[in-house]
Amino acid sequence: MVGISELSKEVAKKANTTQKVARTVIKSFLDEIVAQANGGQKINLAGFGIFERRTQGPRKARNPQTKKVIEVPSKKKFVFRASSKIKYQQ
């Protein structure tokens, strides 16, 4: 698994900047994506994908231990849909 440290190292090399600056830019970018999605916006990064918040409606589920049916309330999910360029890349 690659984390922000590894990403910032590679971005710093490619952007000819420090790892600290690259980490700040990456974190700010991710924070802004989440903020925009929470505000109801779809974030479309051409050639990469779309980030958005979706509401999953209420549903019925079953507790596997008791077999009792329970009501699960609606909730908002953070969703990413990959671009076809990424999906089919080998």
PDB file of N, CA, C and O in Angstrom, chain B, residues numbered from 101:
ATOM      1  N   MET B 101       0.849  -1.179   0.000  1.00  0.00           N
ATOM      2  CA  MET B 101       0.000   0.000   0.000  1.00  0.00           C
ATOM      3  C   MET B 101       0.892   1.240   0.000  1.00  0.00           C
ATOM      4  O   MET B 101       1.922   1.290   0.673  1.00  0.00           O
ATOM      5  N   VAL B 102       0.473   2.218  -0.761  1.00  0.00           N
ATOM      6  CA  VAL B 102       1.216   3.470  -0.862  1.00  0.00           C
ATOM      7  C   VAL B 102       0.468   4.530  -0.063  1.00  0.00           C
ATOM      8  O   VAL B 102      -0.746   4.677  -0.198  1.00  0.00           O
ATOM      9  N   GLY B 103       1.192   5.260   0.761  1.00  0.00           N
ATOM     10  CA  GLY B 103       0.596   6.324   1.572  1.00  0.00           C
ATOM     11  C   GLY B 103       1.010   7.697   1.067  1.00  0.00           C
ATOM     12  O   GLY B 103       1.674   7.827   0.039  1.00  0.00           O
ATOM     13  N   ILE B 104       0.605   8.711   1.810  1.00  0.00           N
ATOM     14  CA  ILE B 104       0.902  10.095   1.421  1.00  0.00           C
ATOM     15  C   ILE B 104       2.405  10.348   1.408  1.00  0.00           C
ATOM     16  O   ILE B 104       2.896  11.103   0.569  1.00  0.00           O
ATOM     17  N   SER B 105       3.143   9.728   2.327  1.00  0.00           N
ATOM     18  CA  SER B 105       4.594   9.928   2.352  1.00  0.00           C
ATOM     19  C   SER B 105       5.245   9.477   1.052  1.00  0.00           C
ATOM     20  O   SER B 105       6.074  10.187   0.483  1.00  0.00           O
ATOM     21  N   GLU B 106       4.861   8.283   0.586  1.00  0.00           N
ATOM     22  CA  GLU B 106       5.432   7.766  -0.653  1.00  0.00           C
ATOM     23  C   GLU B 106       4.996   8.608  -1.855  1.00  0.00           C
ATOM     24  O   GLU B 106       5.797   8.912  -2.739  1.00  0.00           O
ATOM     25  N   LEU B 107       3.712   8.977  -1.870  1.00  0.00           N
ATOM     26  CA  LEU B 107       3.213   9.818  -2.962  1.00  0.00           C
ATOM     27  C   LEU B 107       3.923  11.166  -2.984  1.00  0.00           C
ATOM     28  O   LEU B 107       4.344  11.642  -4.038  1.00  0.00           O
ATOM     29  N   SER B 108       4.051  11.771  -1.814  1.00  0.00           N
ATOM     30  CA  SER B 108       4.687  13.094  -1.756  1.00  0.00           C
ATOM     31  C   SER B 108       6.145  13.030  -2.180  1.00  0.00           C
ATOM     32  O   SER B 108       6.661  13.991  -2.750  1.00  0.00           O
ATOM     33  N   LYS B 109       6.813  11.924  -1.914  1.00  0.00           N
ATOM     34  CA  LYS B 109       8.202  11.752  -2.337  1.00  0.00           C
ATOM     35  C   LYS B 109       8.297  11.772  -3.859  1.00  0.00           C
ATOM     36  O   LYS B 109       9.152  12.451  -4.429  1.00  0.00           O
ATOM     37  N   GLU B 110       7.404  11.016  -4.516  1.00  0.00           N
ATOM     38  CA  GLU B 110       7.421  10.945  -5.977  1.00  0.00           C
ATOM     39  C   GLU B 110       6.976  12.262  -6.616  1.00  0.00           C
ATOM     40  O   GLU B 110       7.555  12.704  -7.608  1.00  0.00           O
ATOM     41  N   VAL B 111       5.945  12.885  -6.039  1.00  0.00           N
ATOM     42  CA  VAL B 111       5.470  14.171  -6.571  1.00  0.00           C
ATOM     43  C   VAL B 111       6.554  15.235  -6.412  1.00  0.00           C
ATOM     44  O   VAL B 111       6.752  16.057  -7.307  1.00  0.00           O
ATOM     45  N   ALA B 112       7.251  15.224  -5.287  1.00  0.00           N
ATOM     46  CA  ALA B 112       8.321  16.200  -5.052  1.00  0.00           C
ATOM     47  C   ALA B 112       9.424  16.068  -6.106  1.00  0.00           C
ATOM     48  O   ALA B 112       9.947  17.070  -6.594  1.00  0.00           O
ATOM     49  N   LYS B 113       9.769  14.831  -6.450  1.00  0.00           N
ATOM     50  CA  LYS B 113      10.798  14.610  -7.482  1.00  0.00           C
ATOM     51  C   LYS B 113      10.333  15.160  -8.824  1.00  0.00           C
ATOM     52  O   LYS B 113      11.078  15.865  -9.505  1.00  0.00           O
ATOM     53  N   LYS B 114       9.078  14.830  -9.207  1.00  0.00           N
ATOM     54  CA  LYS B 114       8.574  15.236 -10.513  1.00  0.00           C
ATOM     55  C   LYS B 114       8.322  16.736 -10.606  1.00  0.00           C
ATOM     56  O   LYS B 114       8.470  17.327 -11.676  1.00  0.00           O
ATOM     57  N   ALA B 115       7.941  17.354  -9.489  1.00  0.00           N
ATOM     58  CA  ALA B 115       7.631  18.790  -9.493  1.00  0.00           C
ATOM     59  C   ALA B 115       8.839  19.631  -9.103  1.00  0.00           C
ATOM     60  O   ALA B 115       8.767  20.859  -9.061  1.00  0.00           O
ATOM     61  N   ASN B 116       9.951  18.953  -8.819  1.00  0.00           N
ATOM     62  CA  ASN B 116      11.188  19.637  -8.432  1.00  0.00           C
ATOM     63  C   ASN B 116      10.956  20.570  -7.236  1.00  0.00           C
ATOM     64  O   ASN B 116      11.300  21.752  -7.267  1.00  0.00           O
ATOM     65  N   THR B 117      10.361  19.997  -6.185  1.00  0.00           N
ATOM     66  CA  THR B 117      10.085  20.749  -4.965  1.00  0.00           C
ATOM     67  C   THR B 117      10.403  19.854  -3.761  1.00  0.00           C
ATOM     68  O   THR B 117      10.885  18.733  -3.925  1.00  0.00           O
ATOM     69  N   THR B 118      10.136  20.344  -2.582  1.00  0.00           N
ATOM     70  CA  THR B 118      10.422  19.546  -1.388  1.00  0.00           C
ATOM     71  C   THR B 118       9.272  18.585  -1.105  1.00  0.00           C
ATOM     72  O   THR B 118       8.146  18.777  -1.564  1.00  0.00           O
ATOM     73  N   GLN B 119       9.585  17.556  -0.344  1.00  0.00           N
ATOM     74  CA  GLN B 119       8.573  16.572   0.020  1.00  0.00           C
ATOM     75  C   GLN B 119       7.512  17.214   0.920  1.00  0.00           C
ATOM     76  O   GLN B 119       6.338  16.851   0.854  1.00  0.00           O
ATOM     77  N   LYS B 120       7.923  18.157   1.750  1.00  0.00           N
ATOM     78  CA  LYS B 120       6.985  18.837   2.653  1.00  0.00           C
ATOM     79  C   LYS B 120       5.955  19.650   1.858  1.00  0.00           C
ATOM     80  O   LYS B 120       4.766  19.634   2.175  1.00  0.00           O
ATOM     81  N   VAL B 121       6.417  20.351   0.839  1.00  0.00           N
ATOM     82  CA  VAL B 121       5.506  21.139  -0.007  1.00  0.00           C
ATOM     83  C   VAL B 121       4.564  20.202  -0.757  1.00  0.00           C
ATOM     84  O   VAL B 121       3.364  20.462  -0.837  1.00  0.00           O
ATOM     85  N   ALA B 122       5.093  19.132  -1.297  1.00  0.00           N
ATOM     86  CA  ALA B 122       4.270  18.168  -2.033  1.00  0.00           C
ATOM     87  C   ALA B 122       3.205  17.560  -1.126  1.00  0.00           C
ATOM     88  O   ALA B 122       2.055  17.408  -1.539  1.00  0.00           O
ATOM     89  N   ARG B 123       3.580  17.208   0.116  1.00  0.00           N
ATOM     90  CA  ARG B 123       2.622  16.632   1.063  1.00  0.00           C
ATOM     91  C   ARG B 123       1.513  17.623   1.376  1.00  0.00           C
ATOM     92  O   ARG B 123       0.345  17.243   1.464  1.00  0.00           O
ATOM     93  N   THR B 124       1.868  18.890   1.544  1.00  0.00           N
ATOM     94  CA  THR B 124       0.873  19.929   1.830  1.00  0.00           C
ATOM     95  C   THR B 124      -0.102  20.080   0.660  1.00  0.00           C
ATOM     96  O   THR B 124      -1.309  20.214   0.865  1.00  0.00           O
ATOM     97  N   VAL B 125       0.419  20.057  -0.551  1.00  0.00           N
ATOM     98  CA  VAL B 125      -0.436  20.188  -1.741  1.00  0.00           C
ATOM     99  C   VAL B 125      -1.372  18.990  -1.855  1.00  0.00           C
ATOM    100  O   VAL B 125      -2.561  19.159  -2.123  1.00  0.00           O
ATOM    101  N   ILE B 126      -0.849  17.783  -1.655  1.00  0.00           N
ATOM    102  CA  ILE B 126      -1.678  16.570  -1.755  1.00  0.00           C
ATOM    103  C   ILE B 126      -2.780  16.593  -0.705  1.00  0.00           C
ATOM    104  O   ILE B 126      -3.939  16.323  -1.017  1.00  0.00           O
ATOM    105  N   LYS B 127      -2.429  16.915   0.540  1.00  0.00           N
ATOM    106  CA  LYS B 127      -3.435  16.951   1.609  1.00  0.00           C
ATOM    107  C   LYS B 127      -4.487  18.019   1.335  1.00  0.00           C
ATOM    108  O   LYS B 127      -5.677  17.784   1.545  1.00  0.00           O
ATOM    109  N   SER B 128      -4.063  19.181   0.873  1.00  0.00           N
ATOM    110  CA  SER B 128      -5.003  20.259   0.557  1.00  0.00           C
ATOM    111  C   SER B 128      -5.936  19.855  -0.575  1.00  0.00           C
ATOM    112  O   SER B 128      -7.132  20.142  -0.532  1.00  0.00           O
ATOM    113  N   PHE B 129      -5.396  19.197  -1.575  1.00  0.00           N
ATOM    114  CA  PHE B 129      -6.183  18.721  -2.709  1.00  0.00           C
ATOM    115  C   PHE B 129      -7.247  17.734  -2.245  1.00  0.00           C
ATOM    116  O   PHE B 129      -8.412  17.859  -2.621  1.00  0.00           O
ATOM    117  N   LEU B 130      -6.859  16.758  -1.433  1.00  0.00           N
ATOM    118  CA  LEU B 130      -7.811  15.761  -0.935  1.00  0.00           C
ATOM    119  C   LEU B 130      -8.869  16.398  -0.032  1.00  0.00           C
ATOM    120  O   LEU B 130     -10.046  16.045  -0.107  1.00  0.00           O
ATOM    121  N   ASP B 131      -8.452  17.330   0.816  1.00  0.00           N
ATOM    122  CA  ASP B 131      -9.402  18.034   1.693  1.00  0.00           C
ATOM    123  C   ASP B 131     -10.437  18.794   0.872  1.00  0.00           C
ATOM    124  O   ASP B 131     -11.617  18.819   1.219  1.00  0.00           O
ATOM    125  N   GLU B 132      -9.992  19.412  -0.215  1.00  0.00           N
ATOM    126  CA  GLU B 132     -10.902  20.197  -1.059  1.00  0.00           C
ATOM    127  C   GLU B 132     -11.880  19.284  -1.793  1.00  0.00           C
ATOM    128  O   GLU B 132     -13.045  19.647  -1.960  1.00  0.00           O
ATOM    129  N   ILE B 133     -11.434  18.112  -2.233  1.00  0.00           N
ATOM    130  CA  ILE B 133     -12.336  17.157  -2.879  1.00  0.00           C
ATOM    131  C   ILE B 133     -13.443  16.756  -1.907  1.00  0.00           C
ATOM    132  O   ILE B 133     -14.617  16.735  -2.275  1.00  0.00           O
ATOM    133  N   VAL B 134     -13.072  16.438  -0.669  1.00  0.00           N
ATOM    134  CA  VAL B 134     -14.070  16.031   0.325  1.00  0.00           C
ATOM    135  C   VAL B 134     -15.014  17.188   0.642  1.00  0.00           C
ATOM    136  O   VAL B 134     -16.222  16.982   0.761  1.00  0.00           O
ATOM    137  N   ALA B 135     -14.482  18.398   0.780  1.00  0.00           N
ATOM    138  CA  ALA B 135     -15.311  19.564   1.095  1.00  0.00           C
ATOM    139  C   ALA B 135     -16.318  19.836  -0.023  1.00  0.00           C
ATOM    140  O   ALA B 135     -17.489  20.101   0.247  1.00  0.00           O
ATOM    141  N   GLN B 136     -15.868  19.771  -1.266  1.00  0.00           N
ATOM    142  CA  GLN B 136     -16.772  20.012  -2.392  1.00  0.00           C
ATOM    143  C   GLN B 136     -17.846  18.924  -2.474  1.00  0.00           C
ATOM    144  O   GLN B 136     -19.013  19.223  -2.729  1.00  0.00           O
ATOM    145  N   ALA B 137     -17.457  17.665  -2.260  1.00  0.00           N
ATOM    146  CA  ALA B 137     -18.429  16.561  -2.293  1.00  0.00           C
ATOM    147  C   ALA B 137     -19.439  16.713  -1.167  1.00  0.00           C
ATOM    148  O   ALA B 137     -20.630  16.478  -1.375  1.00  0.00           O
ATOM    149  N   ASN B 138     -18.988  17.100   0.019  1.00  0.00           N
ATOM    150  CA  ASN B 138     -19.894  17.309   1.145  1.00  0.00           C
ATOM    151  C   ASN B 138     -20.846  18.472   0.882  1.00  0.00           C
ATOM    152  O   ASN B 138     -21.947  18.517   1.432  1.00  0.00           O
ATOM    153  N   GLY B 139     -20.422  19.409   0.043  1.00  0.00           N
ATOM    154  CA  GLY B 139     -21.264  20.549  -0.326  1.00  0.00           C
ATOM    155  C   GLY B 139     -22.235  20.229  -1.454  1.00  0.00           C
ATOM    156  O   GLY B 139     -22.955  21.114  -1.916  1.00  0.00           O
ATOM    157  N   GLY B 140     -22.265  18.979  -1.902  1.00  0.00           N
ATOM    158  CA  GLY B 140     -23.215  18.583  -2.922  1.00  0.00           C
ATOM    159  C   GLY B 140     -22.686  18.632  -4.346  1.00  0.00           C
ATOM    160  O   GLY B 140     -23.439  18.399  -5.292  1.00  0.00           O
ATOM    161  N   GLN B 141     -21.406  18.929  -4.513  1.00  0.00           N
ATOM    162  CA  GLN B 141     -20.817  19.017  -5.845  1.00  0.00           C
ATOM    163  C   GLN B 141     -20.268  17.668  -6.306  1.00  0.00           C
ATOM    164  O   GLN B 141     -19.844  16.851  -5.489  1.00  0.00           O
ATOM    165  N   LYS B 142     -20.278  17.442  -7.615  1.00  0.00           N
ATOM    166  CA  LYS B 142     -19.574  16.302  -8.214  1.00  0.00           C
ATOM    167  C   LYS B 142     -18.220  16.827  -8.659  1.00  0.00           C
ATOM    168  O   LYS B 142     -18.134  17.892  -9.270  1.00  0.00           O
ATOM    169  N   ILE B 143     -17.180  16.098  -8.361  1.00  0.00           N
ATOM    170  CA  ILE B 143     -15.837  16.504  -8.749  1.00  0.00           C
ATOM    171  C   ILE B 143     -15.396  15.602  -9.889  1.00  0.00           C
ATOM    172  O   ILE B 143     -15.170  14.410  -9.681  1.00  0.00           O
ATOM    173  N   ASN B 144     -15.272  16.148 -11.077  1.00  0.00           N
ATOM    174  CA  ASN B 144     -14.909  15.386 -12.259  1.00  0.00           C
ATOM    175  C   ASN B 144     -13.466  15.686 -12.617  1.00  0.00           C
ATOM    176  O   ASN B 144     -13.148  16.792 -13.053  1.00  0.00           O
ATOM    177  N   LEU B 145     -12.593  14.710 -12.437  1.00  0.00           N
ATOM    178  CA  LEU B 145     -11.202  14.841 -12.833  1.00  0.00           C
ATOM    179  C   LEU B 145     -11.049  14.069 -14.146  1.00  0.00           C
ATOM    180  O   LEU B 145     -10.972  12.840 -14.151  1.00  0.00           O
ATOM    181  N   ALA B 146     -11.005  14.803 -15.249  1.00  0.00           N
ATOM    182  CA  ALA B 146     -10.989  14.194 -16.572  1.00  0.00           C
ATOM    183  C   ALA B 146      -9.877  13.159 -16.692  1.00  0.00           C
ATOM    184  O   ALA B 146      -8.725  13.427 -16.350  1.00  0.00           O
ATOM    185  N   GLY B 147     -10.231  11.989 -17.176  1.00  0.00           N
ATOM    186  CA  GLY B 147      -9.271  10.917 -17.365  1.00  0.00           C
ATOM    187  C   GLY B 147      -8.976  10.136 -16.099  1.00  0.00           C
ATOM    188  O   GLY B 147      -8.217   9.167 -16.136  1.00  0.00           O
ATOM    189  N   PHE B 148      -9.566  10.541 -14.968  1.00  0.00           N
ATOM    190  CA  PHE B 148      -9.337   9.852 -13.696  1.00  0.00           C
ATOM    191  C   PHE B 148     -10.629   9.299 -13.131  1.00  0.00           C
ATOM    192  O   PHE B 148     -10.746   8.093 -12.913  1.00  0.00           O
ATOM    193  N   GLY B 149     -11.613  10.180 -12.889  1.00  0.00           N
ATOM    194  CA  GLY B 149     -12.890   9.718 -12.375  1.00  0.00           C
ATOM    195  C   GLY B 149     -13.697  10.823 -11.738  1.00  0.00           C
ATOM    196  O   GLY B 149     -13.337  11.999 -11.793  1.00  0.00           O
ATOM    197  N   ILE B 150     -14.814  10.413 -11.122  1.00  0.00           N
ATOM    198  CA  ILE B 150     -15.741  11.353 -10.497  1.00  0.00           C
ATOM    199  C   ILE B 150     -15.911  10.994  -9.024  1.00  0.00           C
ATOM    200  O   ILE B 150     -16.144   9.835  -8.680  1.00  0.00           O
ATOM    201  N   PHE B 151     -15.794  11.994  -8.168  1.00  0.00           N
ATOM    202  CA  PHE B 151     -16.045  11.851  -6.733  1.00  0.00           C
ATOM    203  C   PHE B 151     -17.370  12.529  -6.433  1.00  0.00           C
ATOM    204  O   PHE B 151     -17.657  13.595  -6.977  1.00  0.00           O
ATOM    205  N   GLU B 152     -18.187  11.923  -5.569  1.00  0.00           N
ATOM    206  CA  GLU B 152     -19.440  12.559  -5.174  1.00  0.00           C
ATOM    207  C   GLU B 152     -20.000  11.912  -3.901  1.00  0.00           C
ATOM    208  O   GLU B 152     -19.586  10.824  -3.501  1.00  0.00           O
ATOM    209  N   ARG B 153     -20.955  12.616  -3.278  1.00  0.00           N
ATOM    210  CA  ARG B 153     -21.724  12.076  -2.152  1.00  0.00           C
ATOM    211  C   ARG B 153     -23.045  11.591  -2.704  1.00  0.00           C
ATOM    212  O   ARG B 153     -23.697  12.302  -3.469  1.00  0.00           O
ATOM    213  N   ARG B 154     -23.446  10.401  -2.329  1.00  0.00           N
ATOM    214  CA  ARG B 154     -24.741   9.858  -2.728  1.00  0.00           C
ATOM    215  C   ARG B 154     -25.498   9.444  -1.485  1.00  0.00           C
ATOM    216  O   ARG B 154     -24.908   9.023  -0.490  1.00  0.00           O
ATOM    217  N   THR B 155     -26.817   9.568  -1.553  1.00  0.00           N
ATOM    218  CA  THR B 155     -27.650   9.130  -0.438  1.00  0.00           C
ATOM    219  C   THR B 155     -28.137   7.716  -0.720  1.00  0.00           C
ATOM    220  O   THR B 155     -28.762   7.447  -1.746  1.00  0.00           O
ATOM    221  N   GLN B 156     -27.841   6.829   0.205  1.00  0.00           N
ATOM    222  CA  GLN B 156     -28.347   5.462   0.116  1.00  0.00           C
ATOM    223  C   GLN B 156     -29.629   5.434   0.929  1.00  0.00           C
ATOM    224  O   GLN B 156     -29.628   5.782   2.109  1.00  0.00           O
ATOM    225  N   GLY B 157     -30.705   5.028   0.311  1.00  0.00           N
ATOM    226  CA  GLY B 157     -32.009   5.032   0.972  1.00  0.00           C
ATOM    227  C   GLY B 157     -32.099   4.037   2.119  1.00  0.00           C
ATOM    228  O   GLY B 157     -31.235   3.174   2.279  1.00  0.00           O
ATOM    229  N   PRO B 158     -33.157   4.169   2.914  1.00  0.00           N
ATOM    230  CA  PRO B 158     -33.342   3.224   4.019  1.00  0.00           C
ATOM    231  C   PRO B 158     -33.604   1.819   3.464  1.00  0.00           C
ATOM    232  O   PRO B 158     -34.128   1.660   2.362  1.00  0.00           O
ATOM    233  N   ARG B 159     -33.236   0.825   4.235  1.00  0.00           N
ATOM    234  CA  ARG B 159     -33.410  -0.547   3.768  1.00  0.00           C
ATOM    235  C   ARG B 159     -33.612  -1.479   4.951  1.00  0.00           C
ATOM    236  O   ARG B 159     -33.419  -1.098   6.105  1.00  0.00           O
ATOM    237  N   LYS B 160     -33.997  -2.689   4.646  1.00  0.00           N
ATOM    238  CA  LYS B 160     -34.136  -3.708   5.672  1.00  0.00           C
ATOM    239  C   LYS B 160     -32.929  -4.629   5.587  1.00  0.00           C
ATOM    240  O   LYS B 160     -32.461  -4.966   4.500  1.00  0.00           O
ATOM    241  N   ALA B 161     -32.437  -5.027   6.745  1.00  0.00           N
ATOM    242  CA  ALA B 161     -31.298  -5.946   6.818  1.00  0.00           C
ATOM    243  C   ALA B 161     -31.603  -6.988   7.878  1.00  0.00           C
ATOM    244  O   ALA B 161     -32.521  -6.832   8.683  1.00  0.00           O
ATOM    245  N   ARG B 162     -30.827  -8.039   7.862  1.00  0.00           N
ATOM    246  CA  ARG B 162     -31.044  -9.111   8.824  1.00  0.00           C
ATOM    247  C   ARG B 162     -29.799  -9.261   9.695  1.00  0.00           C
ATOM    248  O   ARG B 162     -28.676  -9.335   9.197  1.00  0.00           O
ATOM    249  N   ASN B 163     -30.026  -9.304  11.009  1.00  0.00           N
ATOM    250  CA  ASN B 163     -28.936  -9.569  11.946  1.00  0.00           C
ATOM    251  C   ASN B 163     -28.581 -11.051  11.793  1.00  0.00           C
ATOM    252  O   ASN B 163     -29.430 -11.907  12.040  1.00  0.00           O
ATOM    253  N   PRO B 164     -27.347 -11.372  11.393  1.00  0.00           N
ATOM    254  CA  PRO B 164     -26.997 -12.769  11.140  1.00  0.00           C
ATOM    255  C   PRO B 164     -27.013 -13.652  12.392  1.00  0.00           C
ATOM    256  O   PRO B 164     -27.161 -14.870  12.289  1.00  0.00           O
ATOM    257  N   GLN B 165     -26.861 -13.045  13.567  1.00  0.00           N
ATOM    258  CA  GLN B 165     -26.850 -13.846  14.803  1.00  0.00           C
ATOM    259  C   GLN B 165     -28.260 -14.181  15.269  1.00  0.00           C
ATOM    260  O   GLN B 165     -28.542 -15.315  15.658  1.00  0.00           O
ATOM    261  N   THR B 166     -29.148 -13.183  15.228  1.00  0.00           N
ATOM    262  CA  THR B 166     -30.506 -13.395  15.751  1.00  0.00           C
ATOM    263  C   THR B 166     -31.526 -13.660  14.644  1.00  0.00           C
ATOM    264  O   THR B 166     -32.654 -14.062  14.927  1.00  0.00           O
ATOM    265  N   LYS B 167     -31.144 -13.443  13.408  1.00  0.00           N
ATOM    266  CA  LYS B 167     -32.030 -13.576  12.239  1.00  0.00           C
ATOM    267  C   LYS B 167     -33.176 -12.565  12.248  1.00  0.00           C
ATOM    268  O   LYS B 167     -34.117 -12.679  11.462  1.00  0.00           O
ATOM    269  N   LYS B 168     -33.094 -11.582  13.136  1.00  0.00           N
ATOM    270  CA  LYS B 168     -34.132 -10.563  13.248  1.00  0.00           C
ATOM    271  C   LYS B 168     -33.944  -9.508  12.151  1.00  0.00           C
ATOM    272  O   LYS B 168     -32.820  -9.086  11.878  1.00  0.00           O
ATOM    273  N   VAL B 169     -35.043  -9.087  11.527  1.00  0.00           N
ATOM    274  CA  VAL B 169     -35.002  -8.047  10.494  1.00  0.00           C
ATOM    275  C   VAL B 169     -34.966  -6.692  11.188  1.00  0.00           C
ATOM    276  O   VAL B 169     -35.756  -6.419  12.091  1.00  0.00           O
ATOM    277  N   ILE B 170     -34.035  -5.848  10.750  1.00  0.00           N
ATOM    278  CA  ILE B 170     -33.906  -4.506  11.321  1.00  0.00           C
ATOM    279  C   ILE B 170     -33.992  -3.475  10.205  1.00  0.00           C
ATOM    280  O   ILE B 170     -33.703  -3.770   9.045  1.00  0.00           O
ATOM    281  N   GLU B 171     -34.393  -2.266  10.570  1.00  0.00           N
ATOM    282  CA  GLU B 171     -34.457  -1.155   9.623  1.00  0.00           C
ATOM    283  C   GLU B 171     -33.134  -0.395   9.695  1.00  0.00           C
ATOM    284  O   GLU B 171     -32.703   0.025  10.769  1.00  0.00           O
ATOM    285  N   VAL B 172     -32.501  -0.225   8.545  1.00  0.00           N
ATOM    286  CA  VAL B 172     -31.266   0.553   8.465  1.00  0.00           C
ATOM    287  C   VAL B 172     -31.644   1.908   7.874  1.00  0.00           C
ATOM    288  O   VAL B 172     -32.200   1.964   6.777  1.00  0.00           O
ATOM    289  N   PRO B 173     -31.350   3.007   8.583  1.00  0.00           N
ATOM    290  CA  PRO B 173     -31.737   4.331   8.075  1.00  0.00           C
ATOM    291  C   PRO B 173     -30.904   4.728   6.849  1.00  0.00           C
ATOM    292  O   PRO B 173     -29.870   4.125   6.562  1.00  0.00           O
ATOM    293  N   SER B 174     -31.375   5.745   6.141  1.00  0.00           N
ATOM    294  CA  SER B 174     -30.626   6.231   4.985  1.00  0.00           C
ATOM    295  C   SER B 174     -29.326   6.872   5.466  1.00  0.00           C
ATOM    296  O   SER B 174     -29.232   7.347   6.598  1.00  0.00           O
ATOM    297  N   LYS B 175     -28.332   6.876   4.588  1.00  0.00           N
ATOM    298  CA  LYS B 175     -27.055   7.491   4.936  1.00  0.00           C
ATOM    299  C   LYS B 175     -26.389   8.008   3.673  1.00  0.00           C
ATOM    300  O   LYS B 175     -26.704   7.575   2.565  1.00  0.00           O
ATOM    301  N   LYS B 176     -25.463   8.941   3.857  1.00  0.00           N
ATOM    302  CA  LYS B 176     -24.726   9.507   2.736  1.00  0.00           C
ATOM    303  C   LYS B 176     -23.403   8.769   2.603  1.00  0.00           C
ATOM    304  O   LYS B 176     -22.686   8.562   3.582  1.00  0.00           O
ATOM    305  N   LYS B 177     -23.094   8.375   1.367  1.00  0.00           N
ATOM    306  CA  LYS B 177     -21.863   7.651   1.096  1.00  0.00           C
ATOM    307  C   LYS B 177     -20.972   8.487   0.190  1.00  0.00           C
ATOM    308  O   LYS B 177     -21.452   9.253  -0.646  1.00  0.00           O
ATOM    309  N   PHE B 178     -19.677   8.328   0.371  1.00  0.00           N
ATOM    310  CA  PHE B 178     -18.701   8.971  -0.495  1.00  0.00           C
ATOM    311  C   PHE B 178     -18.369   7.970  -1.590  1.00  0.00           C
ATOM    312  O   PHE B 178     -17.941   6.853  -1.301  1.00  0.00           O
ATOM    313  N   VAL B 179     -18.563   8.362  -2.853  1.00  0.00           N
ATOM    314  CA  VAL B 179     -18.447   7.428  -3.969  1.00  0.00           C
ATOM    315  C   VAL B 179     -17.417   7.938  -4.975  1.00  0.00           C
ATOM    316  O   VAL B 179     -17.334   9.135  -5.251  1.00  0.00           O
ATOM    317  N   PHE B 180     -16.636   7.003  -5.514  1.00  0.00           N
ATOM    318  CA  PHE B 180     -15.708   7.308  -6.596  1.00  0.00           C
ATOM    319  C   PHE B 180     -16.026   6.394  -7.770  1.00  0.00           C
ATOM    320  O   PHE B 180     -16.104   5.176  -7.614  1.00  0.00           O
ATOM    321  N   ARG B 181     -16.208   6.986  -8.940  1.00  0.00           N
ATOM    322  CA  ARG B 181     -16.427   6.227 -10.173  1.00  0.00           C
ATOM    323  C   ARG B 181     -15.221   6.444 -11.076  1.00  0.00           C
ATOM    324  O   ARG B 181     -14.971   7.563 -11.525  1.00  0.00           O
ATOM    325  N   ALA B 182     -14.485   5.395 -11.339  1.00  0.00           N
ATOM    326  CA  ALA B 182     -13.272   5.500 -12.150  1.00  0.00           C
ATOM    327  C   ALA B 182     -13.605   5.764 -13.609  1.00  0.00           C
ATOM    328  O   ALA B 182     -14.612   5.284 -14.128  1.00  0.00           O
ATOM    329  N   SER B 183     -12.751   6.526 -14.256  1.00  0.00           N
ATOM    330  CA  SER B 183     -12.867   6.793 -15.684  1.00  0.00           C
ATOM    331  C   SER B 183     -12.618   5.500 -16.457  1.00  0.00           C
ATOM    332  O   SER B 183     -11.928   4.604 -15.970  1.00  0.00           O
ATOM    333  N   SER B 184     -13.166   5.408 -17.628  1.00  0.00           N
ATOM    334  CA  SER B 184     -12.943   4.208 -18.453  1.00  0.00           C
ATOM    335  C   SER B 184     -11.466   4.098 -18.833  1.00  0.00           C
ATOM    336  O   SER B 184     -10.984   2.997 -19.099  1.00  0.00           O
ATOM    337  N   LYS B 185     -10.752   5.201 -18.861  1.00  0.00           N
ATOM    338  CA  LYS B 185      -9.310   5.165 -19.168  1.00  0.00           C
ATOM    339  C   LYS B 185      -8.556   4.397 -18.085  1.00  0.00           C
ATOM    340  O   LYS B 185      -7.571   3.718 -18.377  1.00  0.00           O
ATOM    341  N   ILE B 186      -9.010   4.500 -16.843  1.00  0.00           N
ATOM    342  CA  ILE B 186      -8.368   3.793 -15.738  1.00  0.00           C
ATOM    343  C   ILE B 186      -8.885   2.363 -15.641  1.00  0.00           C
ATOM    344  O   ILE B 186      -8.113   1.436 -15.394  1.00  0.00           O
ATOM    345  N   LYS B 187     -10.177   2.186 -15.834  1.00  0.00           N
ATOM    346  CA  LYS B 187     -10.795   0.859 -15.690  1.00  0.00           C
ATOM    347  C   LYS B 187     -10.176  -0.170 -16.602  1.00  0.00           C
ATOM    348  O   LYS B 187      -9.959  -1.313 -16.202  1.00  0.00           O
ATOM    349  N   TYR B 188      -9.891   0.225 -17.819  1.00  0.00           N
ATOM    350  CA  TYR B 188      -9.451  -0.737 -18.811  1.00  0.00           C
ATOM    351  C   TYR B 188      -7.958  -0.644 -19.124  1.00  0.00           C
ATOM    352  O   TYR B 188      -7.497  -1.179 -20.132  1.00  0.00           O
ATOM    353  N   GLN B 189      -7.217   0.023 -18.273  1.00  0.00           N
ATOM    354  CA  GLN B 189      -5.780   0.152 -18.465  1.00  0.00           C
ATOM    355  C   GLN B 189      -5.073  -1.065 -17.890  1.00  0.00           C
ATOM    356  O   GLN B 189      -5.414  -1.523 -16.800  1.00  0.00           O
ATOM    357  N   GLN B 190      -4.109  -1.582 -18.599  1.00  0.00           N
ATOM    358  CA  GLN B 190      -3.401  -2.774 -18.128  1.00  0.00           C
ATOM    359  C   GLN B 190      -2.011  -2.446 -17.676  1.00  0.00           C
ATOM    360  O   GLN B 190      -1.274  -3.335 -17.248  1.00  0.00           O
TER     361      GLN B 190
END
